[in-house]
C-alpha cells in the first residue's frame, strides 16, 4: 500500500482500506472503544502481535479496528498492514 506523508514530522500514515488486516506498531497508552458511547479501556487488551480488521475509516486519521477482544479507535500512525 502507498503511504501518505503528513506535512509535519510525524510518522507516515499508511493508506488503509476497509477490510484490510492490520496490527499495532506500538501499544497505545489506552484504548478507546468504537461504540456509540465510547469508553477508555486498558491497553493490554490488544497485543502488538495480534491482527485486526479495519471496519471503518474516520476523520483526522482515526481508524476503527476489530480485534479479538473488541473494536477500538486507533490513530492510523499506530497501525501497520499485516
C-alpha positions in Angstrom: 0.0 0.0 0.0 1.1 3.6 -0.6 1.8 5.9 2.3 0.5 9.4 2.7 3.1 11.7 4.2 1.7 14.3 6.6 3.1 17.9 6.4 4.8 17.8 9.8 7.5 15.5 11.2 5.1 12.8 12.5 5.5 9.2 11.1 4.0 8.4 7.7 0.3 7.5 7.7 -0.3 4.2 5.8 -3.1 4.2 3.3 -5.7 1.8 4.8 -8.9 0.4 3.4 -11.9 -1.1 5.0 -11.5 -4.9 5.3 -7.7 -4.7 5.4 -5.8 -6.7 8.1 -3.5 -4.6 10.4 -1.5 -4.9 13.6 -0.2 -2.4 16.1 3.3 -0.8 15.6 3.3 0.0 19.3 0.9 -0.3 22.2 -1.0 3.0 22.9 -1.3 4.3 26.5 -5.1 3.5 26.4 -7.7 2.0 24.0 -10.9 3.8 23.1 -13.9 1.7 22.1 -15.6 2.4 18.8 -19.1 2.2 20.4 -21.7 4.9 20.1 -20.8 5.8 23.7 -17.0 5.2 23.7 -15.2 4.0 26.8 -11.5 4.0 27.6 -10.0 0.6 28.2 -6.6 -0.7 29.3 -4.0 -1.1 26.6 -3.3 -4.7 27.4 -6.5 -5.9 25.7 -4.6 -5.9 22.3 -1.1 -7.1 21.8 1.3 -5.8 19.2 1.4 -9.3 17.6 -2.4 -9.5 17.3 -4.0 -8.9 13.8 -7.3 -7.0 13.5 -9.5 -5.9 10.6 -10.3 -2.3 9.6 -14.0 -1.8 9.9 -14.3 2.0 9.4 -12.2 4.9 8.4 -12.9 8.1 10.4 -11.9 11.7 10.2 -8.5 13.1 11.3 -6.6 9.8 10.7 -8.6 7.7 13.1 -9.5 4.1 12.2 -11.9 1.6 13.8 -10.3 -1.8 14.0 -11.9 -5.0 15.2 -9.7 -7.2 17.3 -10.4 -10.4 19.2 -11.4 -8.5 22.3 -13.4 -5.6 20.8 -13.4 -2.8 18.3 -11.2 0.2 19.1 -10.5 3.6 17.6 -6.8 4.0 16.8 -4.7 6.6 15.1 -3.6 5.3 11.6 0.0 6.1 12.5 -0.1 3.3 15.2 -1.1 0.7 12.6 0.9 -1.3 10.1 -0.6 -3.6 7.4 -0.4 -7.3 8.4 
